[in-house]
Amino acid sequence: MREPPLLRLLPDGRRLHLNDGPIDLIIEAFGGRDEVRAAYYSAARRFASILDELCAELPLLRSAARPDSPQPHGRVARRMASAVRPFRERMFITPMAAVAGAVAEEILEAMVMSARLDRAYVNNGGDIALHLAPTEAFTVGMVERPDRPSLLGTLRIDGHRPERGVATSGWRGRSFSLGIADAVTILATCASNADAAATVVANAVNLPEHPAIRRVPACELAPDSDLGDRLVTQAVGRLDTSEIEKALEAGLSVAFDLIHEQIISTAALNLCGITRIAASASAAANITAKETSSSRSSQIA
């Protein structure tokens, strides 16, 4: 019998912390005191059953997404399947690529359905679902590497714009990656879409067969991994500038395709201290990138 979920206010009295096994959420809502209280109550109530719901369909969620795949039953599982649908005929991908973003989305929806809030966010390990009234805004940081966060720039998300999801992926993060990006941050209309796209773009930042890159079958690190025996990155050795550029260009090509297909609006890719940014024309003005000797000028779609 597993431990019950952890539900607590953080010491600042403003943020709610929800934890259940691998799911760890930091939540903050802005609005009237009673509205925030109602939102937190709804978040905690919805959170209580999410992990059990996902576990009930885990074999399906860990299976490759295909056009003939069965439709999941749970609300979070359906969000996951929807987020990976654009990629299922292009590559191997499972609904688990969107699990963190989908959970964040589901909790946020429970909050805004029960309370009138000016702003709110649900942060699931760096995959973030946002709620914004039309006159409100959030500024979100883009990290150089998730295991040792330092900002490479910021994204301003205004309430009148459609983006409501931010996600970061890379080989240094908490999930496995087929690529070598230190971090890829994606901005999209919802957190589950951003989560799936971050996985796809991070996988594309790659130098196949490069001797300085150490890869291990995912199943050797986690026997139940949805990636099976696919090789995941465990270390990236010294790369010269031309090699870094080649890997980033491969990722940028995929990011620009997703922007043109309107799956995402922005992608920030970082590898070995060099950053590339792709953004739709309408999103470009809301990006502030750090200018240092190790970063390069942004590329705008």
C-alpha positions as CSV (number, residue, x, y, z in Angstrom):
1,M,0.0,0.0,0.0
2,R,1.5,3.3,-1.1
3,E,1.7,6.5,0.9
4,P,-1.2,9.0,0.4
5,P,-0.5,12.1,-1.7
6,L,1.3,15.0,0.0
7,L,-0.8,18.2,0.1
8,R,0.7,21.3,1.8
9,L,1.2,25.0,1.6
10,L,4.8,26.1,1.3
11,P,6.3,28.3,4.0
12,D,5.6,31.4,2.0
13,G,1.9,30.8,2.5
14,R,1.2,31.5,-1.2
15,R,2.2,28.4,-3.1
16,L,0.7,24.9,-2.9
17,H,2.8,21.8,-3.1
18,L,1.3,18.5,-4.3
19,N,3.3,15.3,-4.5
20,D,2.3,11.7,-5.3
21,G,5.1,9.4,-6.3
22,P,6.7,10.7,-9.5
23,I,4.3,13.7,-9.8
24,D,5.5,16.8,-8.0
25,L,3.6,20.1,-8.5
26,I,4.2,23.7,-7.4
27,I,1.0,25.8,-7.8
28,E,0.4,29.5,-7.4
29,A,-2.9,31.3,-8.0
30,F,-3.5,35.1,-7.9
31,G,-6.8,36.7,-7.1
32,G,-9.2,37.2,-4.2
33,R,-8.3,35.2,-1.0
34,D,-11.5,33.2,-1.2
35,E,-11.1,32.5,-4.9
36,V,-7.5,31.3,-4.3
37,R,-8.6,29.1,-1.5
38,A,-11.3,27.5,-3.6
39,A,-8.8,27.0,-6.5
40,Y,-6.4,25.2,-4.2
41,Y,-9.1,23.0,-2.7
42,S,-10.1,22.0,-6.2
43,A,-6.5,21.3,-7.2
44,A,-6.0,19.1,-4.2
45,R,-9.2,17.2,-4.8
46,R,-8.5,16.5,-8.4
47,F,-4.9,15.6,-7.7
48,A,-5.9,12.8,-5.3
49,S,-6.8,10.3,-8.1
50,I,-4.6,11.3,-11.0
51,L,-1.7,8.8,-10.4
52,D,-4.1,5.9,-10.0
53,E,-5.9,6.9,-13.2
54,L,-2.6,6.9,-15.1
55,C,-1.4,3.6,-13.7
56,A,-4.7,1.9,-14.8
57,E,-3.8,2.6,-18.4
58,L,0.0,2.5,-18.2
59,P,0.6,-0.3,-20.7
60,L,-1.3,1.7,-23.4
61,L,0.4,5.0,-22.4
62,R,3.9,3.3,-22.7
63,S,3.1,1.9,-26.1
64,A,4.0,3.6,-29.4
65,A,1.3,6.0,-30.6
66,R,-0.1,4.9,-33.9
67,P,-3.1,5.8,-36.0
68,D,-4.8,2.6,-34.9
69,S,-3.9,2.9,-31.2
70,P,-6.9,2.6,-28.8
71,Q,-8.2,5.8,-27.3
72,P,-7.4,6.1,-23.6
73,H,-10.3,6.5,-21.2
74,G,-8.9,8.9,-18.5
75,R,-8.9,12.6,-19.0
76,V,-5.2,13.1,-18.5
77,A,-4.4,10.1,-20.7
78,R,-6.6,11.6,-23.5
79,R,-4.7,14.8,-23.2
80,M,-1.4,12.9,-23.6
81,A,-2.7,11.0,-26.6
82,S,-3.9,14.2,-28.3
83,A,-0.5,15.9,-27.7
84,V,1.5,13.2,-29.5
85,R,-1.0,12.7,-32.3
86,P,0.9,15.1,-34.7
87,F,4.0,13.0,-34.4
88,R,2.8,9.4,-34.4
89,E,3.2,8.8,-38.2
90,R,6.6,10.6,-38.3
91,M,8.6,8.8,-35.5
92,F,8.5,6.6,-32.5
93,I,6.7,8.4,-29.7
94,T,4.4,7.3,-26.8
95,P,1.8,9.3,-24.9
96,M,4.3,9.4,-22.0
97,A,6.1,12.2,-23.9
98,A,3.3,14.5,-22.7
99,V,2.5,13.2,-19.2
100,A,4.0,16.0,-17.2
101,G,2.3,18.7,-19.2
102,A,-1.0,16.9,-19.3
103,V,-1.1,16.5,-15.5
104,A,-0.3,20.2,-15.1
105,E,-3.1,21.1,-17.5
106,E,-5.7,18.9,-15.8
107,I,-5.0,20.5,-12.4
108,L,-5.1,24.0,-13.8
109,E,-8.4,23.3,-15.4
110,A,-9.9,22.1,-12.1
111,M,-8.7,25.4,-10.5
112,V,-10.1,27.8,-13.1
113,M,-13.4,25.9,-13.3
114,S,-14.0,26.5,-9.6
115,A,-12.6,30.0,-9.0
116,R,-12.2,33.4,-10.7
117,L,-8.5,33.9,-10.9
118,D,-6.4,36.7,-12.4
119,R,-3.4,34.4,-13.0
120,A,-2.3,30.9,-12.0
121,Y,0.4,28.4,-12.9
122,V,0.9,24.7,-12.3
123,N,4.6,23.7,-12.5
124,N,5.2,20.0,-12.9
125,G,9.0,19.7,-12.8
126,G,9.5,22.5,-15.3
127,D,6.5,21.7,-17.5
128,I,4.1,24.5,-16.8
129,A,0.4,25.2,-17.5
130,L,-0.7,28.8,-17.3
131,H,-3.9,30.7,-16.8
132,L,-4.1,34.4,-17.6
133,A,-6.8,37.0,-17.7
134,P,-6.7,39.1,-20.9
135,T,-4.9,42.0,-19.1
136,E,-2.4,39.8,-17.2
137,A,1.0,38.4,-18.1
138,F,3.7,36.0,-16.9
139,T,7.5,36.2,-17.6
140,V,9.0,32.7,-17.8
141,G,12.7,31.9,-17.8
142,M,14.4,29.7,-20.3
143,V,17.2,27.6,-18.7
144,E,20.6,26.6,-20.2
145,R,20.4,23.2,-18.5
146,P,17.6,21.8,-16.2
147,D,20.0,20.1,-13.7
148,R,21.8,23.4,-12.9
149,P,19.4,26.1,-13.8
150,S,20.7,29.4,-15.1
151,L,18.7,31.6,-17.4
152,L,19.5,32.0,-21.1
153,G,16.6,34.4,-21.6
154,T,13.0,35.0,-20.8
155,L,9.6,34.6,-22.5
156,R,6.8,37.2,-21.8
157,I,3.4,35.6,-22.1
158,D,0.6,38.1,-22.4
159,G,-3.0,37.3,-21.6
160,H,-4.2,38.3,-25.1
161,R,-1.9,35.7,-26.7
162,P,-2.9,32.1,-27.1
163,E,0.1,30.4,-25.5
164,R,-0.6,28.7,-22.2
165,G,2.0,26.0,-21.9
166,V,5.8,25.9,-21.4
167,A,8.0,22.8,-21.3
168,T,11.7,22.0,-21.2
169,S,13.4,18.8,-22.3
170,G,17.0,17.6,-22.7
171,W,19.4,14.9,-21.8
172,R,20.3,16.5,-18.5
173,G,16.6,16.6,-17.4
174,R,14.6,14.2,-15.3
175,S,13.5,12.1,-18.4
176,F,15.5,10.3,-21.0
177,S,16.4,11.9,-24.3
178,L,17.6,10.4,-27.6
179,G,19.4,13.7,-28.4
180,I,22.2,15.8,-26.9
181,A,20.5,19.1,-26.2
182,D,21.3,20.5,-22.7
183,A,17.8,22.1,-22.8
184,V,15.1,22.8,-25.2
185,T,12.3,25.1,-24.0
186,I,9.0,25.2,-26.0
187,L,6.1,27.6,-25.8
188,A,2.7,26.3,-27.1
189,T,-1.0,26.7,-26.7
190,C,-1.1,24.2,-23.9
191,A,1.3,22.4,-21.6
192,S,0.8,18.9,-23.0
193,N,1.5,20.1,-26.6
194,A,4.6,21.9,-25.3
195,D,5.8,18.8,-23.4
196,A,5.5,16.5,-26.5
197,A,7.1,19.0,-28.8
198,A,10.0,19.6,-26.4
199,T,10.7,15.9,-26.4
200,V,10.6,15.8,-30.2
201,V,12.9,18.8,-30.7
202,A,15.4,17.8,-28.0
203,N,15.6,14.3,-29.7
204,A,16.4,16.0,-33.0
205,V,19.4,18.0,-31.5
206,N,21.8,15.1,-32.2
207,L,25.1,13.9,-33.7
208,P,24.4,10.2,-34.4
209,E,27.4,7.8,-33.9
210,H,29.6,10.6,-32.5
211,P,32.4,9.0,-30.4
212,A,32.2,11.7,-27.7
213,I,28.6,10.8,-26.9
214,R,27.8,8.0,-24.5
215,R,24.5,6.3,-25.0
216,V,22.9,3.4,-23.1
217,P,19.7,1.4,-23.8
218,A,16.9,3.0,-21.8
219,C,15.8,-0.4,-20.5
220,E,19.2,-0.9,-18.8
221,L,18.6,2.3,-16.8
222,A,14.8,1.8,-16.2
223,P,13.5,-1.7,-17.1
224,D,9.9,-0.4,-17.5
225,S,10.9,2.6,-19.7
226,D,8.6,3.3,-22.6
227,L,11.7,3.7,-24.8
228,G,12.7,0.0,-24.5
229,D,16.2,-0.7,-25.9
230,R,16.5,2.7,-27.7
231,L,19.7,4.4,-26.9
232,V,19.4,7.4,-24.6
233,T,22.2,10.0,-23.9
234,Q,24.1,9.7,-20.7
235,A,27.1,11.9,-21.4
236,V,28.3,14.4,-24.0
237,G,32.0,14.9,-24.3
238,R,34.0,17.7,-26.0
239,L,32.4,19.0,-29.2
240,D,33.9,21.6,-31.5
241,T,31.9,24.6,-32.6
242,S,31.0,23.2,-36.0
243,E,29.7,20.0,-34.4
244,I,27.6,22.0,-31.9
245,E,26.2,24.1,-34.8
246,K,25.4,21.0,-36.8
247,A,23.4,19.4,-33.9
248,L,21.6,22.7,-33.2
249,E,20.7,23.1,-36.9
250,A,19.1,19.7,-36.9
251,G,16.9,20.6,-34.0
252,L,16.1,24.0,-35.4
253,S,14.9,22.4,-38.6
254,V,12.3,20.4,-36.7
255,A,11.4,23.4,-34.5
256,F,10.7,25.6,-37.6
257,D,8.5,22.8,-39.1
258,L,6.4,22.7,-35.9
259,I,6.1,26.5,-35.9
260,H,4.9,26.5,-39.5
261,E,2.4,23.8,-38.6
262,Q,1.3,26.0,-35.7
263,I,2.0,23.2,-33.2
264,I,4.3,25.6,-31.2
265,S,5.2,29.3,-31.3
266,T,8.7,29.3,-29.8
267,A,11.7,27.0,-29.3
268,A,14.9,27.8,-27.5
269,L,17.7,25.3,-28.0
270,N,20.8,25.2,-25.9
271,L,23.9,23.0,-26.4
272,C,27.3,23.5,-24.8
273,G,26.6,27.1,-24.0
274,I,25.4,28.0,-27.5
275,T,21.7,29.0,-27.9
276,R,19.5,29.1,-30.9
277,I,15.9,30.5,-30.8
278,A,13.1,29.9,-33.3
279,A,9.9,31.8,-33.0
280,S,6.8,32.8,-35.0
281,A,6.8,36.4,-36.1
282,S,4.1,37.3,-33.6
283,A,6.0,35.6,-30.7
284,A,9.4,37.1,-31.4
285,A,8.8,40.4,-29.7
286,N,8.2,38.7,-26.4
287,I,11.6,37.0,-26.2
288,T,14.6,38.4,-24.4
289,A,17.7,36.4,-24.9
290,K,20.9,36.8,-23.0
291,E,23.7,38.1,-25.1
292,T,27.1,36.6,-24.1
293,S,30.1,35.4,-26.0
294,S,28.7,31.8,-25.7
295,S,25.3,32.7,-27.2
296,R,24.4,33.4,-30.8
297,S,21.8,35.6,-32.4
298,S,18.2,34.4,-32.5
299,Q,16.7,33.0,-35.6
300,I,13.1,34.0,-36.2
301,A,10.6,32.2,-38.4
